[in-house]
Every structure is written in C-alpha cells, then in structure tokens.
Amino acid sequence: MPNILHSILTPFRDLLFVADCLHCGTPLRDGDRRVCRQCWDSLTPVRGGDHTLEVLRARFAAGGAIDGLEALCYFEKGGLLQSLAHALKYGEVTALGYELGYRLGAIVPPGSTDLIIPVPLNKRKERERGYNQSDWIGKGLSERTGIPFRTDIVRRRRYTVTQTHLNAQERKKNIADAFEVVLPQAVQHASCIIVDDIITTGSTIQELAAVLKQAGAARIVAAAAGLARLGEDG
C-alpha cells in the first residue's frame, strides 16, 4: 500500500471489525479501541520516587544528555504493553500508538517543552514497515499536550540492526553515530521531548539526546510508552 494511502486508511481500519481485546480476549464494548477498558486502566505510570527510575536517571546523567524521564508504565514480558507494542510495531495497528501517546500526555505537563521529536527510523526500515511507531505515539502526545510535533528535525543517517536481541554494550555500539540533526536552528535553546515506544537500556534515546544537545538543545526529556526494569535487555 502506498505510504500516503496507508497513513490515511490504517487508523480507520484498526478500529473496525474487532470483537475482542487483543490482550485479554474480553469482548469489546462500544467505543473501545482494540483493547478493553479494564486493560487500559491497568496501566500504571512510572513515578519519580521509584528506585528503578532513580537508577535509570543516574544512568542517563552519566551521559549528560537526558534531563528528565516520563513513562506510561513498566514493560513486563507477557504483559499488556508487550501485546500493545507488538501489535503497534508489527501488526500495523497504528491507532494504538496514538492512544498510548494520548495517555502518556496525561503525565507530561502541557507547555512544559517546546517540541516533540520521535526517534526516527531509517528510511529503508520505515518503507518496509510503512510507518514509524514512535510517530504515532508522538502525535497522540502532541494532541493531548498541545506541544508541537516535528519529524523533520532529525534523521537516521544509517541502517542499524534491531536492538531486540543485543545486550547493553552491543546496543550502544550499534546505535553510535546513527542520528543527524538536519535542522539545528529548530532546536537552538529549545526544550525537547524525544519519544520512543519502549526504553530498555536507554542507549537509543541517550544517543539521540546527545546529538540534539550538540546541536544546541537546552533540555531533553525522554518519554516512552514503556520502561523496562533494570536487567531486562529484551
């Protein structure tokens, strides 16, 4: 399906002809979007006092580029977010990305930053998939918060293998020098939110944040639908 037509029709297709929750199998009620209300309500935002979040903040601080972190919930293997992330990334259910971003917007203060920037895919990978899942999360976040959403500021300069089966050191090496800021004037003295679907080791988000800081960004907040607990590289 051509990319333009795909982007127009896919969200509507996602909401049609679906009878059961994609995670628990409960019959959906009118107004439910692929997931039942009980499952949506089970998502618990990660809070700053949590020990794991504090350790992650310390890890980011070592690189000097991440100034804040927001996540809709923890990523648990076999849990709801794994079902959602898989459907979003591989099942073309883009409406889930928008919904996750909209819900993420509830914990991001409106007007707290200047720009929302999704983690970009390599153009080859985006053509293969037909879309970037982080774009849809960013669109939902922008709708909820009113913060402008931009996809033209950063590009992926080279193809990288999937991070899924790499350990922390391999991920860091794989993603090194993968991003380029093509509109540095857009981030000068700006406060930016960079959006990804799942943060695991944080290597991808840290690399992108460092590139944005080098281009003149003043503050970087990492935001994601899910946050892996320490020790989980999957």
N, C-alpha and C positions, 0 to 999 in steps of 0.2 A: 504494500500500500504506500503510495507516495507520502512523504513526510508531512506535507501540509494537510492533506486529507486525513491522514492518520491522527494528527493532533486535534483535528476538529471533531472527528467521529468517535474516537476511542472512549472519551469520558462518558458519552451518552450510551454507548454500547455496554460499558461497565455496569451501568445502573439498571439494565434491562434483563428480564428473563432469568433472574437469580432468585431461587426459592429459599436457600438455606445459608446460614452463616458459614463463611469459608473456613472459620477456625473451629467452632464447636458443633456445627451442624444443626443448630436450632433454627426452626422456620423463622424467616424474617417477617417483620411487621411492616406495614406501610410507612414509608419514609426512611427505613433502614438502608444503609449503603454497604452492601456486600458483607457487613459484619453486624451482629445483633447488638442491641443497646447494652446488654449486660457485659459483653466483651469489651466494647468501647469504654464503659465506665470502670472496667478493671485496671485500666492504665493509670499508674501512679507516678506523677512527676518526680524526678530525682531532685532532692533538696540539698542545699549547700552545706548543711550540717552533717551530711552523711560521710562516713570515713572514707569510702571509696572515692567519692567525688573530691574530697580534700587531697587525697593522694594523687589523683589524676591532675588536679590543679597544680600540685607541686611538680609533677612530671612536665606539664606544659611550661611552667615557669622556668624550668631549666633551659628551655629553648628560647625564652624571652619574647615569644610572639603572641601567645594566647593570653588575653586579659580576662576572659570570662567564659563560662560554660553553661549551657542550658540543654536539658534532655527531657523528652516526654516521659520516658520510663527506662528501666533497665532491660537489656536484651537477655532473655532466658532461652536456652535451647529447648525447643519443643513448645515454647510459649506463644502467646498471641502475636507479639511483634515479629517473631520469626515467620509466622504464617503470612503476616501483612507484608513484610519485606520481600519475601519470596514471590508473592503474587504481584507486588509492585515492580520488582526488578525483572522477573522472568515471565510473568503471566499477563503483561500489558494492562494491568488493572490500575491505570493512572489516577483514577478518581480517589483511590486510597491514599496516594501521595498528597493530594490536595487536602484531604480530610486530616491526615496526620499533621500537615503544616498548619492548618487552621487551629487544631487543638494545641499544637506547640505554641502558637501565638498567644494563648491564654497565660503563659508563664513568662512571656517576653514583654516588658513594659512598652506600650505604644510610644513611638517617637524617641525611643532610647538610643537609636542609632540612625545613621544616615542612609545606609544601603544594605540590601540583602544580596549576597553573591553565592550562588550554588557551586559546589565542587564540580568543575567541568569534566565531561567525558572526552576522551579522544574522539575526533570526528569519525574515524573508522568504526569505533565501537558504538557510537551514537547512531550511525547509519544502520548498523547491524540490528540494534535493538529498536530503533525507530524513535527513541526519546531518551532523555536523561531523567532518571527517577528523582534526583535531587532538585531538578527544575520544578517538578510538581509540588514537592514539599515547600520550596521557596515561594511558589505562587500562593499557596494556602496561607503561609505565614504572613506574606505581604497583605493579603486581603484582610486578615484579622487585625494586623497592627497598623496598617497604613504606611509602612516603611517601603520605599521604592525597591523594586526587584530588578536586578540587572544581570543579563547573561553575556554582555558584550565587553566586559572589562578584562576578564581572564580567559586564557585558552590553555588547553592541554597541548603541550608542544611536541610530545612524542607518545607512542603507544606503550602502555605498560601492561604486564600480565595481571590477572586478577589477584587481589591480595588475600583472597579467602583462605588459601592453604599455606600461606607464608607465616613464619614466625616474626617476632618483633624486629629483629635485626634485618631480616630479608625484606620486610615491608619498607623499612626506612631506606634501604639501598635501592629498592625497586622504584620508589616514588621520587628519589632525589632528582632535582632539576627538571621535573615533569611539567611545571607550570610557568606561564609567562603573562605578565600584566601588559595588555596591549593598549590600554587607555589609562596611563598613570595619572593623568590630570584629574580623572574622575575620583581617585581615592586620596588625593592630597589633603592631609589634615582631617580625613573622614573617619568616622566610627562605623565599622562594618560588621555585619553578621555573615559568617560563612556557614552554609547549610550542607549537611550530608545526611544520608539515610541512617547509617549505623556508625558510631565511633567505637572502634575496638582498641588498638594500641594507640591511636591518635596520630600516627605517622603522616597520613594523608592530610589531615586538617592542619597539622603543625607545619608541614611543608608549604601549603598554600598560604597560611598566615604569615610565614616568614617572607614570602615573595611580596605579599601585599604591604608588609611593614617596610621592606626595602624600597617599595615604590612610593612611600610617603604616607601610608595609612597611619592614623594616630592610635586607634584602638580596634582590637579584633575580639569578637565574641564567637565562639564555636557553638553551633546549635545543631541538634540531631533528633530524629525520632527516637533512636535507641542508643543506649550507652552500655557497652559490655563491661562486666565486672572484671577486676584485675585478675590476670592469669588466664583470661579467655582470649585466645588469639583467633578463634574461628569467626 
